[in-house]
């Protein structure tokens, strides 16, 4: 018998002063049995950092050709391809041809990932955005993960201030990593 995905519900209050985005919304994310808590959290945070009209999670493992997160305009055209983790360079090459903007949010080993991407041929690699979450912070927050959570996320100068519930506060930076050959 195959294990099924577990649904997580995040009630989010977002205040992103970097992009002038202020919103309250609910995110429902299915966690596949092979997915770590840190990866799920990185997906949710990437969703928040990219939050805009037309944003959506993909179908996940059931559609391996889709990115973790997409942003589409009102006509359905792909505006942004957002990956989480460590996608293969060939996947990013394909993504750069399919979407005007490609971003990757790494939840570990972002420096090694940048070196790998710099050594490979990726279409429009100079436009590829690579961001790194602090893995220690992510592990701490993941240890508090529950199937229903209320979060308050403030973003200022790419620094995240996260409140879980009413009293658990933590913060960390999201670093942009340069990909240079």
DANORRA-V377715 format. One record per residue. N is the residue number from 1. RES is the residue in three letters. SS is DSSP state (helix for helix, strand for strand, loop for the rest). BURIAL is # if it has 9 or more other C-alpha atoms within 8 Angstrom, else .. Layout:
# DANORRA-V377715
n res ss burial
N RES SS BURIAL
N RES SS BURIAL
This chain:
# DANORRA-V377715
n res ss burial
1 UNK loop .
2 UNK loop .
3 UNK loop .
4 UNK loop .
5 UNK loop .
6 UNK strand .
7 UNK strand #
8 UNK strand #
9 UNK strand #
10 UNK strand #
11 UNK strand #
12 UNK strand #
13 UNK strand #
14 UNK strand #
15 UNK strand #
16 UNK strand #
17 UNK loop #
18 UNK loop #
19 UNK loop .
20 UNK loop .
21 UNK strand #
22 UNK strand #
23 UNK strand .
24 UNK strand .
25 UNK strand .
26 UNK strand .
27 UNK strand #
28 UNK strand .
29 UNK strand #
30 UNK strand .
31 UNK strand #
32 UNK loop #
33 UNK loop #
34 UNK loop .
35 UNK loop .
36 UNK loop .
37 UNK helix #
38 UNK helix #
39 UNK helix #
40 UNK helix #
41 UNK helix #
42 UNK helix #
43 UNK helix #
44 UNK helix #
45 UNK helix .
46 UNK helix #
47 UNK helix #
48 UNK helix .
49 UNK helix .
50 UNK loop .
51 UNK loop .
52 UNK loop .
53 UNK loop .
54 UNK loop #
55 UNK strand #
56 UNK strand .
57 UNK strand #
58 UNK loop #
59 UNK loop .
60 UNK helix #
61 UNK helix .
62 UNK helix .
63 UNK loop .
64 UNK loop .
65 UNK loop .
66 UNK loop .
67 UNK loop #
68 UNK loop #
69 UNK strand #
70 UNK strand #
71 UNK strand #
72 UNK strand #
73 UNK loop #
74 UNK loop .
75 UNK loop .
76 UNK loop .
77 UNK loop .
78 UNK strand #
79 UNK strand #
80 UNK strand #
81 UNK strand #
82 UNK strand #
83 UNK strand #
84 UNK strand #
85 UNK loop #
86 UNK loop .
87 UNK loop .
88 UNK loop .
89 UNK helix #
90 UNK helix .
91 UNK helix .
92 UNK helix #
93 UNK helix #
94 UNK helix #
95 UNK helix #
96 UNK helix #
97 UNK helix .
98 UNK helix .
99 UNK loop #
100 UNK loop #
101 UNK strand #
102 UNK strand #
103 UNK strand #
104 UNK strand #
105 UNK strand #
106 UNK strand #
107 UNK loop #
108 UNK loop #
109 UNK loop .
110 UNK helix #
111 UNK helix .
112 UNK helix .
113 UNK helix #
114 UNK helix #
115 UNK helix #
116 UNK helix #
117 UNK helix #
118 UNK helix #
119 UNK helix .
120 UNK loop .
121 UNK loop #
122 UNK loop #
123 UNK loop #
124 UNK loop .
125 UNK helix #
126 UNK helix .
127 UNK helix .
128 UNK loop #
129 UNK strand #
130 UNK strand #
131 UNK strand #
132 UNK strand #
133 UNK strand #
134 UNK loop #
135 UNK helix .
136 UNK helix .
137 UNK helix #
138 UNK helix #
139 UNK helix #
140 UNK helix .
141 UNK helix .
142 UNK helix #
143 UNK loop .
144 UNK loop .
145 UNK loop .
146 UNK loop .
147 UNK loop .
148 UNK strand .
149 UNK strand #
150 UNK strand #
151 UNK strand #
152 UNK strand #
153 UNK strand #
154 UNK strand #
155 UNK strand #
156 UNK strand #
157 UNK loop .
158 UNK loop #
159 UNK strand #
160 UNK strand #
161 UNK strand #
162 UNK strand #
163 UNK strand #
164 UNK strand #
165 UNK loop #
166 UNK loop .
167 UNK loop .
168 UNK strand .
169 UNK strand .
170 UNK strand .
171 UNK strand #
172 UNK strand #
173 UNK strand #
174 UNK strand #
175 UNK strand .
176 UNK strand .
177 UNK strand #
178 UNK loop .
179 UNK loop #
180 UNK loop .
181 UNK loop .
